[in-house]
Amino acid sequence: MPLFVKIETGKVEKPTFDQYVPAHKAYVQDLIAKGHQAKTGYWAQKGGGMMLFEAASMDEAQAIVLADPLVQNDCVSYQLFEWRIVVE
């Protein structure tokens, strides 16, 4: 299955953002359980974060991102890319 990357930047103050982190983590755990091989995290040296996951198509990837609690609650702006591995 193709790999997709959501690169995000926070749009709200940290206390507001932090209240949605547990729901985001639960959402990613659900993606893992459904076989999307999802991983999520944040940049250690700067703000923002990334979610890497598998999806069948860009349309499915977009639907996955739109269902993320951080996106649904307007906590982040994001860009979505298909990532094609050259060497593994």
N, C-alpha and C positions, 0 to 999 in steps of 0.2 A: 504494500500500500504506500502511496506517496506520503512524504513528510511535509509538514507545514509548520511555520514559525509565526507566532503572534508576538511582535515586539511592541511593548506598551510603555506609556508615560503617564504618571499620575496626574489627575486633574483636580483633586480635592485635598484638603488638609489631612494630615496623617491620622488624627483621631477618627475622622469620617471613613477614610480608606480602611483603617484597621478593623472597623466593625464588620466589614464584608469579607475579610480574609478567611475566617472559618468556613463560610459558605463557598468561597472560591476553592479552598483546599478540598472540601467535600465533593465539589463538582469535578475536580481533577481526579480524585480517587474513583469516582463513578466512571469517568472516561477510561481510566486504567482497567477497571473491571469489565468494561465493554470491549476491550482489546485495542484501544487507540494508542497504547504505548506512550501516554502523556507524561510530560515532565514540566514542572513550573519552578520559577525562581526569580531572583532579583539580582541586579548588578551590585557587586560589592563596592565599587569605586564611584558609582554615580546613581542617580535615581532611575527608576523604571525597572522593568523586568521583561521576562520572556516566557512563553509557553511553547513547547515543542510537542507535536503530536502527529499521529497518522490519521488520514482520512481518505476516503475513496476518490474524492474530487474537490476542486476549489469550492463548489457549492456546498458540499457537506462541511468543509472546513469553515466556511463563513457561518453556517448554521451553528456549528460548535462554538465559535467565538461569540456569536450573538447571544447564546444561552449562558455564557459565563457571568456569574453574579457581579464581577467587577465591571463588566461592560453594561449589563442590564441596569446597574445603579449609577451609571455615568461617572465612575471613579477613574477611568483611564481612557486615553485616546490610544489608538493602536494602528499598526500596519500589519497586514497579513501577506505572507509570502510562501510559495512552494519552494522547498529546499531540495535540491537534487545532489545527492552524494556522489562524489567523483572517486574517492578512495575510502575504503573502510577497513 
